[in-house]
Amino acid sequence: MKLSFSNIKEFEDLFKTPNLDVANGIVDGIQKSHSKKKKTALLFEFSFEGDEYEYSISLPKDQWEVALKACLKKYEEAELFDQAIDTYQLIQKVSI
């Protein structure tokens, strides 16, 4: 997921509290990496206005299950049951 921020506060606000956009980015990144048999999932690429650099957030395979369980909880709280089922199935795949 590519993101662009005007300032550091926007970045902090997005990642300060778990939200569905972040959960979607995590699940999508892990799913893509798992299907390609990678050992690290690239979750987010981001930049700041006026900054020539691009940054990335990735997650090693040994942390995928924990991250997916947090996303599953978020989907359940939001009553997004299709996403919850898909995430549960992905948890089963990555924990093998």
Secondary structure, DSSP 8 states (H G I E B T S, - for coil): -EEEESSHHHHHHHHHS--HHHHHHHHHHHHHHHHTT-SEEEEEEEEETT---EEEEEEEGGGHHHHHHHHHHHHHHTT-HHHHHHHHHHHHHHT-
